[in-house]
Amino acid sequence: MRPQRRKFELALVDIRRCLVDPPVEDRVDALPWAAYQIGRFVKVLASDPERTRALIDTVRAVRESPGPGSTVAETDLMKALSSIAYWCADEMAEGSPPDAEQRQEVLRELSRHATECLGFRRSRDSFGGRRRSIAFEILARASPHVEVPEAIQVARSIVQSGSGNDFHGAIQFLLERFQDREDSPGASLEEVTTCLQGAHALHQTRLYQRP
């Protein structure tokens, strides 16, 4: 396990180095390639809150970078965070693993970052809608194990608007959350109605998109 963690730490160093001093001969591809390597470590990170926090800090740094390749790199890193959430939730759905407390903490860290992404705005952000969509994907996977009230309000607002690049992610999040918690007090009539309206709008959109 330790060699794997050491390799992960070196991978983060590579990303940071590309942000500060990208190689002259490969400025466009160096950062995306370094970010892509993180995908090898998602299973290990699913039970490692400390290194997951380090990854999230690196994702923020990439998000704030105006440099070449930053959008592609952030896409891969957000997908890696979503994969970590998947492996956390998948293991916990099978019962109570020995490292359940660590996995729960990882899901909390991921949920906090995903909720932060929902509120992040800047001008000329070509990745904004996609970022929020992946954030909703993370929240959908974490929501059976973590409370995410702020995200629910944002998702309802997006679904009620009926448009946007993040519409699909928002409706999927609400639907999955409702299905997971349909017997809980949090699954209100308002939420059910929002889910049904959003699912209908999504269905109509797909019908019109057919060739």
C-alpha positions in Angstrom: 0.0 0.0 0.0 2.8 2.4 0.9 4.5 2.3 -2.6 1.1 3.0 -4.2 0.6 6.0 -1.9 4.1 7.2 -2.7 3.4 7.0 -6.4 0.2 9.0 -5.8 2.0 11.7 -4.0 4.5 12.0 -6.9 1.6 12.2 -9.3 0.3 15.2 -7.4 3.8 16.8 -7.5 3.8 16.3 -11.3 0.5 18.2 -11.6 1.7 21.0 -9.4 4.9 21.3 -11.3 3.0 21.6 -14.6 0.9 24.4 -13.1 4.0 26.4 -12.0 6.6 25.5 -14.6 5.2 23.5 -17.6 7.8 22.0 -19.9 8.5 24.3 -22.8 8.4 21.4 -25.4 5.0 20.1 -24.2 3.1 22.9 -22.7 -0.4 21.9 -23.9 -0.3 18.2 -23.1 1.8 18.0 -20.0 -0.9 19.0 -17.5 -3.7 16.8 -19.0 -1.3 13.8 -19.0 -0.3 14.3 -15.4 -3.9 14.7 -14.4 -4.9 11.5 -16.3 -2.5 9.5 -14.2 -4.6 10.0 -11.1 -7.2 7.6 -12.3 -4.9 4.7 -11.3 -5.3 5.5 -7.6 -9.1 5.9 -7.2 -9.6 2.6 -5.4 -6.8 3.4 -2.9 -8.1 6.9 -2.3 -11.6 5.6 -1.5 -10.5 4.7 2.0 -7.9 7.5 2.5 -9.4 10.8 3.6 -6.0 12.6 4.0 -4.9 11.9 0.4 -8.4 12.6 -0.9 -8.2 16.0 0.7 -4.8 16.5 -1.0 -6.3 15.6 -4.3 -9.2 18.0 -3.8 -6.7 20.8 -3.1 -4.9 20.0 -6.3 -8.2 20.0 -8.3 -8.9 23.5 -6.9 -5.4 24.6 -8.0 -6.1 23.3 -11.5 -9.5 25.0 -11.6 -7.9 28.4 -10.8 -5.2 27.9 -13.4 -5.6 29.8 -16.7 -2.8 27.8 -18.3 -2.9 25.5 -21.4 -4.7 22.2 -20.9 -6.3 23.1 -17.6 -9.9 22.4 -18.7 -9.0 18.9 -19.9 -7.0 18.3 -16.7 -9.9 19.4 -14.5 -12.3 17.2 -16.4 -10.1 14.1 -15.7 -9.6 15.1 -12.1 -13.3 15.6 -11.5 -14.0 12.3 -13.1 -11.5 10.7 -10.7 -13.3 12.3 -7.7 -16.5 10.8 -9.0 -14.9 7.4 -9.3 -13.6 7.6 -5.7 -17.2 8.3 -4.6 -18.4 5.3 -6.6 -15.9 2.9 -4.9 -16.7 4.4 -1.5 -20.4 4.0 -1.9 -20.2 0.6 -3.6 -18.2 -0.9 -0.8 -20.5 0.6 1.9 -23.6 -0.6 0.1 -22.4 -4.2 0.6 -22.5 -3.8 4.4 -20.1 -2.4 7.0 -16.5 -2.7 5.8 -13.7 -2.5 8.3 -12.7 0.9 7.0 -16.3 2.3 6.9 -15.4 5.3 9.0 -12.6 6.3 6.6 -14.9 5.8 3.6 -17.6 7.9 5.3 -15.1 10.7 5.8 -13.9 10.5 2.2 -17.6 10.9 1.1 -18.0 13.9 3.3 -14.9 15.5 1.8 -16.1 14.8 -1.7 -19.5 16.1 -1.0 -18.1 19.3 0.4 -16.1 19.9 -2.7 -19.0 19.0 -5.0 -21.2 21.4 -3.2 -18.5 24.1 -3.5 -18.4 23.4 -7.3 -22.1 24.1 -7.5 -21.6 27.6 -6.2 -18.4 28.4 -8.2 -18.9 31.0 -10.9 -16.5 33.0 -13.1 -16.8 34.7 -16.4 -16.1 32.8 -19.6 -16.0 29.4 -17.8 -16.4 26.9 -20.6 -16.3 24.0 -18.1 -18.8 25.4 -15.6 -21.9 23.4 -16.7 -19.9 20.2 -17.0 -18.2 20.8 -13.6 -21.6 21.1 -11.9 -22.9 18.0 -13.7 -20.0 15.9 -12.4 -20.5 17.5 -9.0 -24.1 16.3 -9.0 -22.8 12.8 -10.0 -20.5 12.8 -7.0 -23.4 13.9 -4.7 -25.7 11.3 -6.1 -23.2 8.6 -5.2 -22.6 10.1 -1.7 -26.1 11.0 -0.8 -27.2 7.6 0.7 -24.4 8.1 3.3 -24.0 11.9 3.6 -26.5 14.8 4.1 -26.3 17.4 1.3 -29.1 19.9 1.9 -27.4 22.8 0.0 -27.1 20.7 -3.1 -30.7 19.7 -3.0 -31.8 23.3 -3.2 -29.4 24.0 -6.1 -30.6 20.9 -8.0 -34.3 21.9 -7.5 -33.6 25.3 -8.9 -31.8 24.0 -11.9 -34.5 21.4 -12.7 -37.3 23.9 -12.3 -35.5 26.2 -14.8 -35.6 23.3 -17.3 -32.3 24.1 -19.1 -28.6 24.3 -18.8 -25.6 22.0 -19.2 -26.0 20.9 -15.6 -29.7 20.0 -16.0 -29.2 16.3 -16.6 -26.8 15.9 -13.6 -29.3 17.8 -11.3 -32.3 15.6 -12.2 -30.3 12.4 -11.9 -29.1 13.5 -8.5 -32.6 14.3 -7.3 -34.1 11.1 -8.7 -31.4 8.9 -7.2 -31.6 10.7 -3.8 -35.4 10.2 -3.8 -35.1 6.5 -4.7 -32.6 6.0 -1.9 -34.6 7.9 0.7 -38.2 7.6 -0.4 -39.3 6.6 3.1 -37.4 9.4 4.9 -38.9 12.7 6.0 -36.5 14.5 3.6 -38.4 13.0 0.6 -41.2 15.7 0.6 -44.0 16.1 -1.8 -42.2 19.1 -3.3 -39.1 16.9 -4.0 -41.2 14.2 -5.6 -43.0 16.7 -7.8 -39.7 18.3 -8.8 -38.2 14.9 -9.7 -41.3 14.0 -11.8 -41.3 17.3 -13.6 -37.6 17.1 -14.3 -37.8 13.5 -15.5 -40.6 14.5 -17.9 -38.6 17.4 -19.2 -35.5 15.3 -19.7 -37.6 12.7 -21.6 -39.0 15.3 -23.9 -35.5 16.7 -24.5 -34.2 13.3 -25.5 -37.2 12.7 -27.9 -36.4 16.0 -29.7 -32.7 15.1 -29.9 -33.4 11.8 -31.8 -32.3 11.8 -35.4 
